[in-house]
């Protein structure tokens, strides 16, 4: 089973409705019917929103199993991959030793904090369509799929078991509940010995990618906490290909 966990402050968001429709489309077209969504409205932080979504799933008559996939996805994302292809790609998170899979990230995480800053060095991975609609969106190519240290949080997926191990509690060293959470989660997974991967899921992300003041503060707080572990760079031979 695959669960889309979505946090939103706009219940009428067009992309939120499209995510719901996408889940229903997969359910109706798949013999397994294995995709559902759960939405947190007006949470005080993204950690709280996703945590509440997981708690809601755990209360259901059939709660998540350890190898079920939880997809943490922004409410301004439209999934463009065919449902069956998307399901196969996120399910790569079930491979032994895999932590998170996602759409973009970096195999060299530096003190700059912006994972995309290493794109010119050939050390970023992924592809994202960026824009408000199908007409205005532009391609953003970062590199071939492969193993990375950190992932962008617009869409990341892990097994229920892995999420329980990593945890969705806001760390006490980051003051913002909305910024740098993706780096915290995926870097922690890497630090704990998991392998994170960029996989070729196609999405459209409405965000312009501009960083808020809270992002810069959270970045400084993260770097202070992990200064002994950064920069963190994977060997070149590990940075291409999908989990095996």
RODO-2510 file (C-alpha; in nm, 4 decimals, decimal comma):
residues 244
     n   res          X          Y          Z
     1     x     0,0000     0,0000     0,0000
     2     x     0,1109     0,3550    -0,0770
     3     x    -0,0095     0,6488     0,1316
     4     x     0,0206     1,0127     0,0231
     5     x     0,0703     1,2318     0,3305
     6     x    -0,0155     1,5936     0,2479
     7     x    -0,0027     1,9072     0,4628
     8     x    -0,1986     2,2106     0,3471
     9     x    -0,3370     2,5459     0,4571
    10     x    -0,5619     2,5730     0,1526
    11     x    -0,8280     2,3037     0,1264
    12     x    -0,9239     2,4393    -0,2166
    13     x    -0,5731     2,4197    -0,3598
    14     x    -0,5952     2,2975    -0,7196
    15     x    -0,2869     2,0780    -0,6854
    16     x    -0,4195     1,9326    -0,3582
    17     x    -0,7366     1,8270    -0,5396
    18     x    -0,5239     1,6845    -0,8209
    19     x    -0,3228     1,4767    -0,5709
    20     x    -0,6469     1,3365    -0,4330
    21     x    -0,7659     1,2596    -0,7844
    22     x    -0,4314     1,0959    -0,8670
    23     x    -0,4649     0,8635    -0,5688
    24     x    -0,8205     0,7714    -0,6686
    25     x    -0,7111     0,7197    -1,0306
    26     x    -0,4451     0,4703    -0,9233
    27     x    -0,6904     0,2930    -0,6944
    28     x    -0,9399     0,2488    -0,9768
    29     x    -0,6834     0,1418    -1,2376
    30     x    -0,4672    -0,0896    -1,0278
    31     x    -0,5606    -0,4512    -0,9518
    32     x    -0,4236    -0,3998    -0,6017
    33     x    -0,6007    -0,0665    -0,5504
    34     x    -0,3052     0,0268    -0,3376
    35     x    -0,2935     0,4051    -0,2991
    36     x    -0,4678     0,6299    -0,0481
    37     x    -0,4194     0,9860     0,0734
    38     x    -0,4433     1,1566     0,4098
    39     x    -0,4436     1,5344     0,4552
    40     x    -0,3507     1,7536     0,7517
    41     x    -0,5164     2,0954     0,7436
    42     x    -0,3659     2,4006     0,9171
    43     x    -0,0996     2,2159     1,1179
    44     x     0,1371     2,4320     1,3245
    45     x     0,4384     2,2737     1,1518
    46     x     0,5099     2,0274     0,8737
    47     x     0,6356     1,7831     1,1370
    48     x     0,3040     1,8040     1,3215
    49     x     0,1054     1,7721     0,9992
    50     x     0,2779     1,4571     0,8780
    51     x     0,2870     1,3109     1,2302
    52     x    -0,0883     1,3632     1,2655
    53     x    -0,1422     1,2010     0,9270
    54     x     0,0553     0,8942     1,0356
    55     x    -0,1400     0,8772     1,3630
    56     x    -0,4653     0,8884     1,1654
    57     x    -0,3458     0,6002     0,9484
    58     x    -0,2488     0,4018     1,2581
    59     x    -0,6033     0,4347     1,3934
    60     x    -0,7618     0,2823     1,0848
    61     x    -0,9048    -0,0688     1,0831
    62     x    -0,6086    -0,1696     0,8665
    63     x    -0,3080     0,0349     0,9846
    64     x     0,0117     0,0647     0,7778
    65     x     0,2442    -0,2337     0,7624
    66     x     0,6194    -0,1898     0,7988
    67     x     0,6825    -0,2197     0,4252
    68     x     0,4012     0,0127     0,3186
    69     x     0,5206     0,3329     0,1496
    70     x     0,4548     0,6768     0,2987
    71     x     0,4972     0,9639     0,0509
    72     x     0,5477     1,3047     0,2135
    73     x     0,4376     1,5491    -0,0556
    74     x     0,3767     1,9241    -0,0760
    75     x     0,0269     2,0430    -0,1569
    76     x     0,1639     2,2443    -0,4539
    77     x     0,2924     1,9371    -0,6380
    78     x     0,1271     1,7674    -0,9338
    79     x     0,2493     1,4136    -1,0068
    80     x     0,2980     1,3717    -1,3819
    81     x     0,4292     1,0144    -1,3896
    82     x     0,1801     0,7450    -1,4838
    83     x     0,0378     0,5995    -1,1604
    84     x     0,1846     0,2530    -1,2154
    85     x     0,5312     0,3981    -1,2860
    86     x     0,5072     0,6264    -0,9837
    87     x     0,4082     0,3341    -0,7614
    88     x     0,7024     0,1275    -0,8841
    89     x     0,9522     0,4095    -0,8313
    90     x     0,8447     0,5027    -0,4774
    91     x     0,8386     0,1331    -0,3898
    92     x     1,2151     0,1262    -0,4508
    93     x     1,2261     0,2560    -0,0930
    94     x     1,1568    -0,1060     0,0075
    95     x     1,4985    -0,2152    -0,1176
    96     x     1,7414    -0,3230     0,1577
    97     x     1,9253    -0,0314     0,3146
    98     x     1,7289     0,2392     0,1335
    99     x     1,6105     0,5360     0,3373
   100     x     1,4238     0,7945     0,1295
   101     x     1,3628     0,8217    -0,2432
   102     x     1,2691     1,1507    -0,4045
   103     x     1,2761     1,3659    -0,7166
   104     x     1,5888     1,5791    -0,6617
   105     x     1,8868     1,6126    -0,4309
   106     x     2,2643     1,6234    -0,4031
   107     x     2,5407     1,3677    -0,3593
   108     x     2,7635     1,6412    -0,2124
   109     x     2,6091     1,8428     0,0700
   110     x     2,8111     2,1517     0,1565
   111     x     2,8025     2,4328     0,4133
   112     x     2,5996     2,6438     0,1686
   113     x     2,2963     2,4380     0,2701
   114     x     2,1324     2,4703    -0,0714
   115     x     2,1599     2,1222    -0,2202
   116     x     2,1177     2,2599    -0,5750
   117     x     2,4308     2,4767    -0,5371
   118     x     2,6470     2,1832    -0,6515
   119     x     2,4637     2,1431    -0,9831
   120     x     2,7464     2,3138    -1,1758
   121     x     2,9874     2,0581    -1,0300
   122     x     2,7793     1,7679    -1,1590
   123     x     2,6939     1,6667    -0,8018
   124     x     2,3178     1,7297    -0,8044
   125     x     2,0580     1,4769    -0,9188
   126     x     1,7016     1,4899    -1,0485
   127     x     1,4545     1,6717    -1,2692
   128     x     1,1571     1,8931    -1,1782
   129     x     0,9083     2,0873    -1,3878
   130     x     0,8606     2,4259    -1,2201
   131     x     0,5665     2,6581    -1,2723
   132     x     0,2040     2,7432    -1,2093
   133     x     0,0545     2,5410    -1,4957
   134     x     0,1329     2,3190    -1,7925
   135     x     0,1826     2,6186    -2,0206
   136     x     0,4208     2,8265    -1,8080
   137     x     0,6207     2,5470    -1,6437
   138     x     0,9908     2,5231    -1,7259
   139     x     1,2298     2,2253    -1,6984
   140     x     1,4808     2,2179    -1,4136
   141     x     1,7410     1,9485    -1,4756
   142     x     1,9912     1,8713    -1,2002
   143     x     2,1423     1,5410    -1,3094
   144     x     2,0914     1,1690    -1,3615
   145     x     1,9122     0,9554    -1,1005
   146     x     2,1292     0,8060    -0,8303
   147     x     2,2299     0,7938    -0,4662
   148     x     2,2402     1,1232    -0,2778
   149     x     2,3114     1,2554     0,0693
   150     x     2,0026     1,4783     0,0923
   151     x     1,6742     1,5198    -0,0967
   152     x     1,4426     1,8094    -0,1721
   153     x     1,1267     1,7833     0,0354
   154     x     0,8660     1,8577    -0,2324
   155     x     0,8210     1,4801    -0,2598
   156     x     1,0049     1,2164    -0,0586
   157     x     0,9025     0,8598     0,0177
   158     x     1,0077     0,5945     0,2681
   159     x     0,8659     0,2801     0,4205
   160     x     0,6550     0,3102     0,7323
   161     x     0,9275     0,1199     0,9207
   162     x     1,1968     0,3642     0,8094
   163     x     0,9852     0,6672     0,9033
   164     x     0,9361     0,5221     1,2522
   165     x     1,3126     0,4815     1,2843
   166     x     1,3978     0,8311     1,1578
   167     x     1,1074     0,9996     1,3361
   168     x     0,8882     1,2933     1,2398
   169     x     0,9425     1,4969     1,5561
   170     x     1,0731     1,8490     1,5054
   171     x     1,4371     1,8589     1,6209
   172     x     1,5083     2,0877     1,9141
   173     x     1,7936     2,2579     1,7287
   174     x     1,5781     2,3953     1,4431
   175     x     1,3370     2,6740     1,5382
   176     x     1,1283     2,6759     1,2178
   177     x     0,8607     2,4131     1,1767
   178     x     0,8461     2,4604     0,8009
   179     x     1,2033     2,5079     0,6792
   180     x     1,4926     2,2650     0,6270
   181     x     1,2833     1,9711     0,7494
   182     x     1,3696     1,7808     0,4306
   183     x     1,7428     1,8216     0,4902
   184     x     1,6995     1,7196     0,8544
   185     x     1,5066     1,4025     0,7668
   186     x     1,7170     1,2865     0,4733
   187     x     2,0546     1,3801     0,6214
   188     x     1,9617     1,1991     0,9422
   189     x     1,8723     0,8927     0,7363
   190     x     2,2091     0,9116     0,5613
   191     x     2,3877     0,9600     0,8936
   192     x     2,2129     0,6528     1,0369
   193     x     2,3415     0,4394     0,7513
   194     x     2,0528     0,4465     0,5048
   195     x     2,1055     0,5178     0,1346
   196     x     1,8882     0,7929    -0,0164
   197     x     1,8114     0,7980    -0,3880
   198     x     1,6817     1,0328    -0,6549
   199     x     1,4503     0,8334    -0,8828
   200     x     1,2939     0,9504    -1,2121
   201     x     0,9505     1,0539    -1,0850
   202     x     0,8058     1,3350    -1,2971
   203     x     0,6330     1,6188    -1,1131
   204     x     0,5333     1,9809    -1,1544
   205     x     0,6156     2,1987    -0,8557
   206     x     0,4351     2,5320    -0,8306
   207     x     0,6832     2,6870    -0,5868
   208     x     0,9204     2,9472    -0,7286
   209     x     1,1964     2,8105    -0,5062
   210     x     1,2654     3,1415    -0,3310
   211     x     1,4000     3,0970     0,0218
   212     x     1,2260     3,2621     0,3183
   213     x     1,4067     3,4175     0,6153
   214     x     1,3123     3,1101     0,8180
   215     x     1,5035     2,8905     0,5727
   216     x     1,8267     3,0821     0,6266
   217     x     1,7884     3,0688     1,0042
   218     x     1,7121     2,6965     0,9960
   219     x     2,0127     2,6425     0,7677
   220     x     2,2441     2,8163     1,0154
   221     x     2,0990     2,6141     1,3037
   222     x     2,1430     2,2897     1,1102
   223     x     2,5018     2,3714     1,0170
   224     x     2,5867     2,4517     1,3769
   225     x     2,4495     2,1142     1,4870
   226     x     2,6162     1,9079     1,2137
   227     x     2,9301     2,1148     1,1462
   228     x     3,1596     1,8171     1,2122
   229     x     2,9818     1,6054     0,9476
   230     x     2,9629     1,8633     0,6672
   231     x     3,0664     1,8767     0,3882
   232     x     2,9414     1,5256     0,3200
   233     x     3,0186     1,3779    -0,0216
   234     x     2,9476     1,0350    -0,1660
   235     x     3,2078     0,8470    -0,3732
   236     x     3,1505     0,9034    -0,7452
   237     x     3,0843     0,5347    -0,8139
   238     x     2,7782     0,5447    -0,5865
   239     x     2,6023     0,8401    -0,7435
   240     x     2,4367     0,6910    -1,0532
   241     x     2,1669     0,4289    -1,0890
   242     x     1,8649     0,3050    -0,8970
   243     x     1,8529     0,0967    -0,5762
   244     x     1,9219    -0,2734    -0,6371
***
